């Protein structure tokens, strides 16, 4: 029998195993390859961990130091930080005081109507008209103010702040605007109302003219009715004289004049209604329902809020500045 020699781990890969009849041993090689792959994978993983640790260790502060980082800055530099907050307060309040004061004005108006039956135009049309780009220039022109809405400060403020709101009341709407003075705010609202009044007057004139024409027609109809009545009476009296009667029969007179009197009453009733509708209380142009209200004190940004925001920004800026400086020192080292 052939002698079997134990193969060493170093030479077993390339030597012939006698028990296998001279064939190469493949099993040890496969195990070694698998083991080599696992070792390489573990090596790469360990390398990545070391690299991560190296990067994390490059931070100038450790986790425990980062926890105390802000506290150290606040303690070490508390005086400059407070000074920065005070500077922020001063700057913010100065900016607020430099802003021009604004005077809000409010006008409550009612759309014109004819005969009390309804407005001369729809409230939605009024809202759309006041929001049209050319309306603000028309209002400024009517108020005899500058109309350059891109170059003049007063005109720009008017374009920015003029608003119209439809109220829940019958045909009521509210206009509001800000001005740099009380006079500017009031004049602008008067100009805006004048523009609407001029446009609504044209609609009002058409409706009033129709009613006046109807009144004239009714007056002619009443006159014709009276002439017809007199003709009927003359005919009745003439027939009575021919019959030898001193006075016509009242029953016959009433019967013959019934249709004429009914028609006359109808004409008079329509005439009365139209005259009532044309009274100033029921037919009028768009008008103010109350005097224009301008606030007694101007509106300006709150100094308290501005001071708080300024202090907060100044504090944050100084803390960030000292934190950045503290971070740069260990990074350079």
TORLUMSE-194375 format. One record per residue: residue in three letters; x, y, z of N, C-alpha, C in turn. Coordinates in steps of 0.05 Angstrom, whole numbers, padded with zeros to 5 digits, always signed. Layout:
ALAXYZXYZXYZ
...
END
This chain:
UNK+00017-00024+00000+00000+00000+00000+00017+00025+00000
UNK+00009+00045-00015+00025+00069-00015+00022+00084+00011
UNK+00043+00097+00017+00043+00112+00042+00029+00139+00038
UNK+00014+00146+00058-00001+00171+00057+00014+00191+00073
UNK+00021+00214+00060+00034+00236+00075+00015+00258+00080
UNK+00017+00268+00103+00001+00292+00110+00011+00316+00096
UNK-00006+00330+00083+00002+00354+00068+00001+00378+00086
UNK+00021+00394+00085+00021+00419+00101+00001+00438+00089
UNK-00008+00457+00106-00027+00477+00096-00016+00494+00075
UNK+00011+00498+00076+00024+00516+00057+00027+00503+00030
UNK+00033+00476+00030+00038+00463+00005+00015+00447-00005
UNK-00007+00444+00011-00029+00427+00003-00044+00436-00021
UNK-00041+00461-00028-00056+00471-00050-00046+00461-00077
UNK-00019+00457-00079-00008+00451-00105+00003+00422-00107
UNK+00002+00407-00084+00013+00380-00085-00008+00359-00090
UNK+00001+00335-00100-00017+00314-00107-00022+00297-00083
UNK-00048+00290-00079-00056+00273-00056-00055+00245-00065
UNK-00039+00228-00052-00037+00200-00061-00063+00185-00059
UNK-00079+00190-00040-00103+00175-00037-00123+00181-00059
UNK-00119+00203-00074-00138+00210-00095-00128+00201-00122
UNK-00108+00184-00122-00098+00174-00147-00084+00194-00164
UNK-00070+00212-00152-00054+00232-00167-00069+00256-00175
UNK-00095+00260-00166-00110+00284-00173-00104+00307-00153
UNK-00108+00332-00163-00104+00355-00145-00127+00358-00125
UNK-00120+00367-00102-00140+00371-00081-00153+00398-00085
UNK-00179+00398-00091-00194+00423-00097-00208+00434-00072
UNK-00215+00417-00053-00231+00426-00030-00216+00446-00013
UNK-00190+00441-00006-00176+00461+00010-00174+00488-00004
UNK-00171+00487-00031-00169+00513-00046-00195+00528-00044
UNK-00218+00514-00046-00243+00529-00045-00248+00541-00018
UNK-00241+00526+00003-00243+00537+00030-00225+00561+00034
UNK-00201+00560+00023-00183+00582+00026-00192+00607+00011
UNK-00205+00602-00013-00215+00625-00028-00238+00639-00013
UNK-00256+00622-00002-00278+00634+00014-00268+00649+00038
UNK-00249+00637+00051-00238+00650+00075-00224+00676+00067
UNK-00210+00675+00044-00197+00700+00035-00216+00722+00029
UNK-00240+00714+00016-00260+00735+00010-00272+00747+00036
UNK-00277+00730+00056-00288+00740+00081-00268+00759+00094
UNK-00243+00751+00094-00222+00768+00106-00221+00795+00092
UNK-00223+00795+00065-00222+00820+00050-00246+00838+00057
UNK-00270+00825+00059-00294+00841+00066-00291+00853+00093
UNK-00282+00837+00113-00279+00847+00140-00258+00869+00140
UNK-00237+00866+00124-00216+00887+00123-00227+00913+00112
UNK-00244+00912+00090-00256+00936+00079-00274+00949+00100
UNK-00291+00933+00113-00309+00944+00134-00294+00958+00156
UNK-00272+00945+00165-00256+00957+00186-00243+00983+00177
UNK-00235+00983+00151-00223+01008+00140-00244+01031+00139
UNK-00269+01024+00131-00290+01045+00130-00295+01056+00158
UNK-00296+01038+00178-00301+01047+00206-00278+01065+00215
UNK-00253+01057+00209-00231+01074+00217-00232+01101+00203
UNK-00240+01101+00177-00242+01127+00163-00263+01145+00175
UNK-00286+01133+00182-00308+01149+00194-00299+01160+00221
UNK-00285+01143+00236-00275+01153+00262-00255+01176+00258
UNK-00239+01173+00237-00219+01193+00232-00232+01220+00225
UNK-00254+01218+00208-00268+01243+00200-00282+01255+00224
UNK-00295+01239+00241-00308+01249+00264-00289+01261+00284
UNK-00265+01249+00285-00246+01259+00304-00233+01285+00295
UNK-00238+01292+00269-00227+01317+00259-00242+01341+00269
UNK-00267+01338+00280-00282+01360+00291-00266+01372+00314
UNK-00266+01399+00317-00250+01411+00338-00260+01405+00366
UNK-00286+01397+00368-00297+01391+00394-00309+01364+00394
UNK-00308+01351+00417-00321+01325+00420-00350+01330+00427
UNK-00365+01307+00429-00393+01310+00435-00398+01324+00462
UNK-00383+01317+00481-00386+01329+00508-00379+01359+00507
UNK-00359+01365+00491-00352+01394+00488-00373+01409+00473
UNK-00385+01397+00453-00406+01410+00438-00430+01417+00456
UNK-00435+01399+00475-00458+01404+00493-00453+01429+00510
UNK-00428+01435+00516-00422+01458+00532-00412+01482+00516
UNK-00413+01479+00490-00401+01499+00472-00416+01526+00474
UNK-00443+01525+00471-00459+01549+00472-00458+01562+00500
UNK-00458+01545+00520-00458+01556+00547-00432+01571+00552
UNK-00409+01560+00543-00384+01574+00547-00383+01601+00532
UNK-00395+01601+00508-00395+01626+00493-00412+01647+00507
UNK-00435+01639+00517-00452+01658+00531-00439+01669+00556
UNK-00425+01651+00570-00412+01660+00595-00387+01677+00589
UNK-00372+01669+00569-00347+01683+00564-00351+01710+00551
UNK-00372+01712+00534-00376+01737+00519-00403+01750+00524
UNK-00413+01748+00549-00440+01758+00555-00442+01788+00551
UNK-00421+01803+00557-00423+01832+00554-00425+01841+00525
UNK-00408+01831+00506-00412+01838+00478-00438+01829+00467
UNK-00448+01806+00476-00473+01796+00466-00496+01814+00474
UNK-00496+01823+00499-00517+01842+00508-00514+01868+00493
UNK-00490+01877+00488-00486+01901+00473-00497+01899+00445
UNK-00492+01875+00432-00503+01871+00406-00534+01871+00405
UNK-00546+01859+00426-00575+01860+00428-00585+01889+00431
UNK-00571+01905+00447-00580+01933+00450-00577+01948+00424
UNK-00555+01943+00410-00552+01956+00384-00574+01948+00365
UNK-00582+01923+00365-00605+01914+00349-00630+01928+00356
UNK-00635+01933+00382-00658+01948+00391-00658+01976+00380
UNK-00635+01989+00382-00633+02017+00373-00638+02019+00343
UNK-00626+02000+00328-00629+02001+00299-00658+01996+00291
UNK-00671+01976+00303-00699+01970+00297-00717+01993+00303
UNK-00714+02005+00327-00731+02028+00334-00726+02052+00316
UNK-00701+02056+00308-00695+02078+00290-00708+02074+00263
UNK-00708+02049+00254-00721+02043+00228-00751+02049+00230
UNK-00763+02040+00252-00792+02045+00255-00798+02074+00257
UNK-00782+02089+00271-00787+02118+00273-00783+02133+00247
UNK-00766+02121+00230-00761+02134+00204-00784+02129+00184
UNK-00800+02109+00190-00823+02103+00172-00844+02125+00173
UNK-00855+02134+00150-00875+02155+00151-00901+02145+00164
UNK-00914+02163+00178-00940+02156+00191-00962+02155+00170
UNK-00981+02137+00174-01003+02134+00155-01029+02140+00170
UNK-01047+02153+00155-01073+02161+00165-01095+02145+00150
UNK-01107+02125+00162-01128+02110+00148-01154+02126+00148
UNK-01168+02125+00125-01194+02138+00122-01214+02117+00111
UNK-01239+02119+00121-01260+02100+00114-01285+02116+00105
UNK-01297+02107+00083-01322+02119+00073-01343+02098+00069
UNK-01367+02102+00079-01390+02084+00075-01409+02098+00056
UNK-01414+02085+00033-01430+02097+00012-01452+02078+00004
UNK-01472+02089-00010-01495+02073-00020-01498+02078-00050
UNK-01502+02056-00064-01505+02058-00093-01532+02073-00099
UNK-01531+02090-00119-01555+02105-00126-01578+02086-00136
UNK-01602+02096-00135-01625+02081-00143-01647+02099-00155
UNK-01666+02086-00169-01688+02100-00182-01714+02089-00171
UNK-01729+02105-00158-01756+02097-00149-01755+02078-00125
UNK-01732+02073-00113-01731+02055-00091-01734+02026-00098
UNK-01734+02020-00124-01737+01992-00133-01711+01976-00133
UNK-01689+01990-00134-01663+01975-00135-01641+01994-00144
UNK-01616+01985-00140-01593+02002-00148-01591+02006-00178
UNK-01578+02028-00186-01574+02033-00214-01554+02013-00226
UNK-01538+02001-00210-01518+01981-00219-01514+01961-00198
UNK-01504+01938-00205-01500+01916-00186-01476+01922-00168
UNK-01477+01916-00142-01454+01920-00124-01429+01906-00134
UNK-01431+01883-00146-01407+01870-00157-01394+01886-00179
UNK-01410+01901-00194-01399+01918-00215-01383+01941-00202
UNK-01392+01952-00180-01378+01973-00165-01351+01962-00155
UNK-01351+01938-00144-01327+01926-00134-01307+01922-00157
UNK-01316+01911-00179-01298+01907-00202-01288+01933-00213
UNK-01304+01954-00213-01295+01980-00224-01273+01992-00207
UNK-01276+01990-00181-01256+02002-00163-01230+01986-00163
UNK-01231+01961-00172-01206+01945-00173-01193+01947-00201
UNK-01206+01961-00219-01195+01964-00246-01170+01982-00245
UNK-01149+01976-00260-01124+01992-00257-01127+02021-00262
UNK-01145+02030-00280-01147+02058-00286-01163+02073-00265
UNK-01177+02059-00247-01195+02073-00228-01179+02091-00209
UNK-01157+02081-00199-01141+02096-00180-01131+02122-00192
UNK-01123+02121-00218-01114+02146-00230-01137+02165-00235
UNK-01161+02154-00241-01184+02172-00244-01191+02185-00217
UNK-01189+02169-00196-01195+02180-00169-01174+02201-00161
UNK-01149+02196-00167-01128+02216-00161-01132+02242-00177
UNK-01140+02239-00202-01145+02262-00219-01169+02278-00208
UNK-01190+02264-00200-01213+02278-00189-01207+02292-00163
UNK-01188+02281-00148-01179+02293-00122-01158+02314-00126
UNK-01150+02319-00151-01129+02339-00157-01103+02331-00143
UNK-01096+02306-00145-01071+02296-00134-01054+02284-00156
UNK-01028+02281-00152-01011+02269-00173-01021+02241-00181
UNK-01020+02235-00207-01031+02210-00217-01009+02190-00225
UNK-00984+02197-00221-00962+02179-00227-00960+02158-00205
UNK-00973+02135-00210-00975+02114-00189-00949+02098-00187
UNK-00929+02104-00204-00903+02090-00202-00881+02109-00193
UNK-00885+02135-00196-00864+02154-00188-00870+02171-00164
UNK-00895+02177-00160-00902+02194-00137-00909+02177-00113
UNK-00899+02184-00090-00902+02168-00065-00932+02168-00056
UNK-00945+02190-00058-00973+02191-00050-00991+02174-00068
UNK-00985+02176-00094-01000+02160-00113-00995+02130-00109
UNK-00970+02123-00104-00963+02095-00099-00977+02084-00075
UNK-00978+02101-00054-00991+02092-00029-01021+02088-00034
UNK-01033+02106-00050-01062+02104-00056-01067+02078-00072
UNK-01050+02072-00091-01054+02048-00107-01052+02023-00090
UNK-01034+02024-00071-01029+02001-00054-01050+01996-00033
UNK-01063+02017-00023-01080+02015+00001-01110+02018-00005
UNK-01118+02028-00029-01146+02032-00034-01160+02005-00037
UNK-01180+02001-00021-01196+01976-00021-01226+01982-00020
UNK-01242+01964-00031-01271+01967-00031-01283+01941-00021
UNK-01302+01943-00003-01315+01920+00009-01346+01924+00006
UNK-01359+01903-00004-01388+01904-00005-01400+01896+00022
UNK-01417+01913+00032-01429+01909+00058-01455+01893+00056
UNK-01465+01883+00078-01489+01867+00079-01514+01884+00076
UNK-01512+01909+00081-01536+01926+00079-01545+01929+00050
UNK-01568+01942+00046-01578+01946+00019-01561+01965+00002
UNK-01547+01953-00017-01531+01969-00036-01509+01986-00023
UNK-01499+01977+00000-01478+01991+00014-01451+01980+00007
UNK-01431+01998+00006-01404+01989+00002-01385+02008+00017
UNK-01362+01998+00024-01343+02013+00040-01317+02016+00025
UNK-01305+02040+00025-01279+02045+00013-01260+02054+00035
UNK-01235+02044+00033-01215+02051+00053-01189+02056+00039
UNK-01174+02076+00049-01148+02083+00038-01131+02095+00059
UNK-01104+02094+00055-01085+02107+00073-01073+02131+00060
UNK-01067+02151+00076-01054+02175+00065-01032+02184+00084
UNK-01012+02198+00073-00991+02209+00090-01001+02232+00108
UNK-01024+02243+00100-01036+02264+00117-01066+02258+00118
UNK-01080+02271+00137-01109+02268+00138-01122+02278+00113
UNK-01112+02301+00103-01124+02313+00080-01122+02296+00055
UNK-01098+02283+00052-01094+02265+00029-01114+02242+00029
UNK-01117+02230+00052-01135+02206+00054-01164+02214+00048
UNK-01172+02237+00059-01200+02246+00055-01204+02254+00026
UNK-01185+02269+00015-01188+02278-00013-01190+02254-00032
UNK-01174+02234-00027-01174+02211-00045-01200+02196-00044
UNK-01212+02193-00021-01238+02180-00019-01260+02196-00033
UNK-01258+02223-00030-01277+02240-00043-01274+02238-00074
UNK-01249+02236-00083-01244+02233-00111-01254+02206-00122
UNK-01250+02185-00107-01260+02159-00115-01291+02159-00116
UNK-01303+02171-00097-01333+02173-00097-01343+02190-00120
UNK-01328+02211-00127-01336+02228-00149-01335+02213-00175
UNK-01315+02196-00179-01314+02180-00203-01338+02161-00205
UNK-01345+02148-00184-01368+02130-00184-01394+02146-00189
UNK-01396+02170-00176-01420+02186-00180-01423+02195-00209
UNK-01401+02202-00221-01402+02211-00249-01411+02188-00267
UNK-01401+02164-00262-01409+02142-00279-01437+02132-00273
UNK-01445+02133-00248-01472+02124-00241-01493+02145-00249
UNK-01485+02170-00251-01504+02191-00259-01514+02186-00287
UNK-01497+02176-00304-01505+02170-00332-01527+02149-00332
UNK-01523+02128-00315-01544+02107-00313-01569+02118-00301
UNK-01566+02135-00281-01589+02147-00268-01605+02165-00287
UNK-01591+02180-00303-01605+02198-00321-01622+02183-00341
UNK-01612+02160-00350-01628+02144-00369-01654+02134-00356
UNK-01652+02124-00331-01676+02114-00318-01695+02137-00311
UNK-01685+02159-00302-01702+02182-00296-01716+02193-00321
UNK-01701+02194-00343-01713+02204-00367-01736+02186-00377
UNK-01733+02160-00373-01754+02141-00381-01779+02147-00364
UNK-01776+02151-00338-01799+02156-00321-01812+02183-00327
UNK-01796+02203-00334-01807+02229-00341-01823+02227-00367
UNK-01813+02212-00386-01828+02208-00411-01854+02194-00405
UNK-01853+02175-00387-01878+02161-00380-01898+02180-00367
UNK-01888+02198-00350-01905+02218-00337-01918+02236-00358
UNK-01902+02245-00377-01913+02262-00398-01935+02248-00414
UNK-01930+02222-00420-01950+02207-00434-01976+02204-00418
UNK-01973+02200-00392-01996+02197-00375-02011+02224-00373
UNK-01997+02246-00373-02010+02272-00372-02027+02276-00397
UNK-02016+02268-00420-02032+02270-00445-02056+02252-00445
UNK-02052+02228-00433-02074+02209-00432-02096+02220-00413
UNK-02089+02232-00391-02109+02243-00373-02123+02266-00386
UNK-02109+02283-00401-02121+02305-00415-02141+02295-00436
UNK-02134+02274-00450-02152+02263-00470-02176+02250-00457
UNK-02171+02238-00434-02193+02226-00419-02214+02247-00410
UNK-02204+02270-00401-02222+02291-00392-02237+02303-00415
UNK-02225+02305-00438-02239+02315-00462-02261+02295-00470
UNK-02254+02269-00468-02274+02249-00475-02297+02250-00456
UNK-02292+02255-00430-02313+02257-00410-02331+02280-00416
UNK-02319+02303-00424-02335+02326-00430-02352+02322-00454
UNK-02341+02308-00473-02356+02302-00498-02381+02285-00491
UNK-02376+02265-00474-02398+02248-00466-02420+02263-00451
UNK-02412+02281-00433-02431+02297-00418-02447+02316-00437
UNK-02433+02328-00456-02447+02346-00475-02468+02330-00491
UNK-02460+02306-00498-02479+02290-00514-02503+02282-00497
UNK-02499+02276-00472-02521+02268-00454-02540+02292-00450
UNK-02529+02316-00445-02545+02340-00440-02561+02347-00466
UNK-02548+02344-00489-02562+02351-00514-02585+02332-00518
UNK-02581+02307-00513-02603+02288-00516-02626+02293-00496
UNK-02619+02302-00472-02639+02308-00452-02656+02332-00460
UNK-02643+02352-00472-02658+02376-00481-02677+02369-00503
UNK-02667+02352-00521-02684+02343-00543-02708+02327-00533
UNK-02704+02313-00511-02726+02297-00500-02744+02313-00482
UNK-02738+02339-00478-02754+02356-00461-02748+02352-00432
UNK-02725+02341-00425-02717+02338-00397-02700+02361-00388
UNK-02705+02371-00364-02689+02393-00353-02661+02383-00346
UNK-02659+02359-00336-02633+02347-00328-02631+02318-00339
UNK-02607+02310-00346-02605+02282-00355-02608+02262-00332
UNK-02616+02238-00339-02620+02218-00319-02593+02210-00306
UNK-02590+02213-00279-02565+02207-00266-02556+02178-00270
UNK-02574+02160-00271-02566+02131-00276-02554+02128-00303
UNK-02565+02141-00323-02554+02139-00350-02527+02153-00351
UNK-02524+02176-00337-02498+02189-00337-02477+02172-00325
UNK-02484+02160-00302-02464+02143-00288-02457+02119-00306
UNK-02477+02108-00320-02471+02084-00336-02453+02092-00360
UNK-02458+02114-00372-02443+02122-00396-02414+02131-00389
UNK-02411+02142-00364-02384+02152-00357-02368+02131-00341
UNK-02379+02107-00336-02365+02088-00320-02337+02080-00332
UNK-02336+02073-00357-02311+02065-00369-02291+02088-00369
UNK-02301+02112-00375-02284+02135-00375-02272+02141-00347
UNK-02288+02138-00327-02278+02143-00300-02258+02122-00291
UNK-02263+02097-00298-02244+02076-00291-02217+02081-00304
UNK-02218+02089-00329-02193+02095-00343-02179+02119-00331
UNK-02194+02139-00324-02183+02162-00311-02169+02156-00285
UNK-02182+02139-00269-02171+02132-00243-02144+02116-00247
UNK-02144+02099-00267-02119+02084-00272-02097+02102-00280
UNK-02102+02122-00297-02081+02141-00306-02071+02157-00282
UNK-02089+02166-00265-02081+02182-00242-02064+02166-00223
UNK-02072+02141-00219-02056+02124-00200-02028+02120-00210
UNK-02025+02115-00236-01998+02111-00247-01982+02137-00246
UNK-01995+02159-00250-01982+02185-00248-01972+02190-00219
UNK-01988+02183-00200-01981+02187-00172-01957+02170-00164
UNK-01957+02145-00174-01935+02127-00168-01909+02137-00180
UNK-01909+02146-00205-01885+02156-00217-01874+02181-00204
UNK-01892+02199-00196-01883+02223-00182-01871+02216-00155
UNK-01882+02196-00142-01871+02188-00117-01843+02175-00121
UNK-01840+02160-00142-01814+02147-00147-01792+02168-00154
UNK-01800+02190-00166-01780+02210-00173-01773+02230-00151
UNK-01784+02225-00127-01776+02242-00105-01747+02237-00097
UNK-01734+02256-00085-01706+02254-00078-01700+02231-00058
UNK-01720+02225-00042-01716+02203-00023-01714+02176-00036
UNK-01725+02173-00060-01726+02147-00073-01709+02146-00099
UNK-01703+02169-00110-01686+02170-00134-01663+02188-00129
UNK-01639+02177-00128-01615+02193-00122-01591+02179-00133
UNK-01569+02194-00135-01544+02183-00144-01529+02170-00121
UNK-01508+02156-00128-01490+02144-00107-01481+02166-00088
UNK-01482+02160-00062-01477+02181-00043-01465+02169-00017
UNK-01454+02186-00001-01444+02178+00025-01467+02173+00045
UNK-01465+02152+00060-01485+02147+00081-01476+02159+00108
UNK-01451+02166+00110-01440+02178+00134-01415+02194+00126
UNK-01408+02214+00142-01384+02229+00135-01359+02211+00135
UNK-01340+02219+00118-01315+02204+00117-01301+02205+00144
UNK-01292+02181+00153-01279+02180+00179-01249+02176+00175
UNK-01234+02194+00188-01205+02192+00189-01196+02189+00218
UNK-01179+02170+00223-01170+02164+00250-01157+02189+00263
UNK-01160+02191+00289-01148+02214+00303-01118+02211+00306
UNK-01108+02187+00307-01080+02182+00310-01069+02167+00286
UNK-01046+02173+00277-01035+02158+00254-01028+02130+00261
UNK-01026+02113+00241-01018+02085+00244-00989+02082+00237
UNK-00974+02068+00255-00946+02063+00250-00939+02036+00263
UNK-00916+02024+00254-00908+01998+00266-00903+02001+00296
UNK-00908+01980+00310-00905+01979+00339-00875+01981+00346
UNK-00868+02000+00363-00840+02002+00372-00832+01979+00390
UNK-00851+01969+00406-00845+01947+00424-00838+01922+00408
UNK-00854+01916+00388-00848+01892+00372-00822+01896+00357
UNK-00818+01920+00346-00792+01925+00332-00769+01922+00351
UNK-00771+01932+00376-00749+01929+00395-00744+01899+00401
UNK-00765+01884+00404-00761+01855+00410-00748+01841+00387
UNK-00757+01846+00363-00744+01834+00340-00715+01842+00337
UNK-00710+01868+00341-00682+01878+00339-00664+01865+00360
UNK-00674+01863+00385-00658+01850+00406-00652+01821+00399
UNK-00672+01807+00388-00669+01779+00381-00648+01775+00359
UNK-00650+01792+00339-00631+01790+00316-00603+01798+00325
UNK-00601+01819+00342-00574+01826+00352-00562+01805+00369
UNK-00577+01793+00386-00568+01771+00403-00559+01747+00385
UNK-00575+01739+00366-00568+01717+00349-00543+01722+00333
UNK-00540+01747+00323-00517+01753+00307-00491+01752+00324
UNK-00491+01762+00348-00467+01762+00364-00460+01733+00373
UNK-00480+01717+00379-00474+01689+00387-00462+01674+00363
UNK-00474+01678+00340-00463+01665+00316-00435+01674+00310
UNK-00429+01700+00314-00403+01710+00309-00382+01698+00327
UNK-00387+01697+00353-00368+01685+00372-00366+01655+00368
UNK-00387+01642+00361-00386+01613+00356-00369+01607+00331
UNK-00371+01624+00311-00354+01620+00287-00325+01624+00293
UNK-00319+01645+00309-00291+01650+00316-00280+01627+00333
UNK-00296+01617+00352-00286+01595+00368-00282+01570+00352
UNK-00298+01566+00331-00295+01542+00315-00270+01544+00297
UNK-00263+01569+00289-00240+01572+00271-00214+01566+00285
UNK-00211+01572+00310-00185+01569+00324-00177+01540+00325
UNK-00192+01521+00335-00183+01493+00334-00181+01482+00306
UNK-00197+01491+00288-00195+01481+00260-00168+01488+00248
UNK-00158+01512+00253-00132+01520+00243-00109+01505+00256
UNK-00112+01500+00283-00092+01485+00297-00090+01456+00286
END
